[in-house]
Amino acid sequence: MTILASVLSFLSSPRKPRTPRDASTAAATTAPTCNSCPQCFARTLSLVGGALCSLLLSTSALAAPAEDQVVAPDADKNLFVYNWSDYIDPQVLKDFEKETGITVHYDLMDSNEVLEAKLMVGSSGYDIIAPSIHVLKRLGDAGLLLPLDKSKLPNLKHLDPQKMAKIALIDKDNRYGIPYMELSTGIAYNTRKVAEIMGPDFKVDSWRILFDENVLKKLSQCGITALDSPSDMLCSTLIYMGRDPESTKAQDYEDAGEKLKILGRYVRYFHSSQYANDLASGDVCISVAWAGDAQLANQRSLEAGLDPIAYVIPQEGALMGYDMLAITKTSTHPNNAHIFLNYIMRPEVIAKISDYIRYANANKDATALMNPEITSNKGIYYDEQTLQRMHIVVPPAEVERIMTRTWNNVISSSAQ
């Protein structure tokens, strides 16, 4: 029954005088309640009409979309997201669902290679994905991404124009993705355990320690891990070797692969997400890591009363880049996907995410809303001196194939 029908039914039904429960209530009753006389009916109509008006206004307010939501959701109010593990504040998803009525189905990825394979075989079932920027370009060039409808993304105005210009050198005209988080590849380590094994004067400030067998033998006692990422590992090795991390020469990658086989003999595992928890718990002591994961490991370790986890950009330099958010070409909920991207670009939302996962973002209006401990941390927000040592690498497809082949050789060698 509708609200209006309920009210009409109330007005038309016969009313009996209220029966007082006791004498005191009866004494306080100064007039009978009825709907038969004109005066009482008018008063009842006025009261109910006012209540109806208030109810309709409040219902309308609750149903109204947010001011920055400029597109209606799809008829099917579901959204399928594929993102890295430990890479969002769960409360943000709950708030989004509550505000929009869209149900988010959230799956975890642990490598760009798996993501790419899922999309290459056809419909992945996902609406939103989170590729690193070099993979975004390749997926876009392959026709696997839906161009963004910027008329549905008014919150693009909050993104840093300088950073967007750099991203546009890779994703032309910012056609396919929005920046989610900035990241770098460096070394994370347990300060106490490394000092105990290597001595208090030992410095973790160079990629050299990953290829020095004397150092590796000692550090393997407390656990070494590295990323399962061909571009991160091979290009970081090229930086250490003094070669161009954007090299197109197969020989450079083969030489880097031979170096990495030294590391492979001592690592506990190659994995791109497990190490954060293992650093935090003390199960491993040193990892080739992404900055945000290292900061998250440090936070969890300290909360558990364990050792500090430090993160360094090696003196030779390091990779930096962006993880992007994009909409798949086969998305069956494109409006819901645009609503989600626009929601993520709200300064207060992305600030909350960055505070939670301890990564930098590209939203110029979010910085003032974030925890100063994060924005002042040079391991997350880099100073100019550090930025001069950073490289953004987007290898072409033929180099990616060389990297993948070389990396598979490293992995198989380390497993023997």
Secondary structure, 3 states (H helix, E strand, C coil): CCHHHHHHHHHHCCCCCCCCCCHHHHHHCCCCCCCCCHHHHHHHHHHHHHHHHHHHHHHHHHHCCCCCCCCCCCCCCEEEEEEECCCCCHHHHHHHHHHHCCEEEEEEECCHHHHHHHHHCCCCCCCEECCEHHHHHHHHHCCCECCCCHHHCHHHHHECHHHHHHHHCCCHHHCCEEEEEEEEEEEEEEHHHHHHHHCCCCCCCCHHHHCCHHHHHHHCCCCEEECCCHHHHHHHHHHHCCCCCCCCCHHHHHHHHHHHHHHHCCCCEECCCHHHHHHHHCCCCEEEEEHHHHHHHHHHHHHCCCCCEEEECCCCCEEEEEEEEEEECCCCCHHHHHHHHHHHCCHHHHHHHHHHHCCECCECCCHHHCCHHHHCCCCCCCCHHHHCCEECCCCCHHHHHHHHHHHHHHHHHHCC
